[in-house]
Amino acid sequence: MIAGLFRILLFAFLGLIIYNLLRFFTALSKASKSQRKIKHPSGIMVKDEMCNTYLPQEDAIKEIYEGKEYYFCSKECQQKFLEQNKNK
């Protein structure tokens, strides 16, 4: 009877070890995939003409107006710019 209880405890312990190893390697795999998705910023800062802030070029909203490029921090600033220049 004690031998049977010992076997059950041994299998439960081995199952717990296998479960934890699987969780570890799954988390490790997810971490390595997320590291591949990191984008490298260009280091170029652009100015939002409406609110006079600077932001990374890759995060800015780009608008070409009358052949010139303009950058904005938000859709709201872009809309204000377009409305102001529509009235001119």
Secondary structure by P-SEA (a helix, b strand, c coil): caaaaaaaaaaaaaaaaaaaaaaaaaaaaaaaaaaaabbbbccbbbbccccccccccccbbbbbcccbbbbbccaaaaaaaaaaaaac
